[in-house]
Amino acid sequence: MYFHFHLDDLGFAPLAQLFKRTAITEMGHVEALAERILFLKGDVQMAATSEVEKISDPAAMLAKAVAMEQGSVRDYNSAAKDCGTNSDAASKLLFEHLVGDEEGHAAQFERQLDNIKRFGPSYLALQSFGATSSSGTA
């Protein structure tokens, strides 16, 4: 959401919306994982694992987002493998579904980053013409 807020403030509404939609999906992932943990009689611990990195350059935000999504893909694949080893098919299926979502997010962020590299820094400004920000202003 940090990237969404800053991109929206910079006037890059389409990219801001991509980050917002992704963050909402990620909140759904947290909910699904918490529900599964509770079903398995575990306890849910909600704590930030690291401080939000202050990035103001859109391309750097995208690169960071790609790296984070790829890390999630790696971690969820490992978790799915562990679940399979421990005969927990439902948890394995959940992690496999999350892998697909994370791969999709990474692909969307990579596409935007590639377009910035291909068309230059004006790409984001050009795609923002006529788009409205999430606060309702142009």
Secondary structure, 3 states (H helix, E strand, C coil): CHHHHHHHHCCCHHHHHHHHHHHHHHHHHHHHHHHHHHHCCCCCCCCCCCCCCCCCCHHHHHHHHHHHHHHHHHHHHHHHHHHHHCCCHHHHHHHHHHHHHHHHHHHHHHHHHHHHHHHCCHHHHHHHCCCCCCCCCC
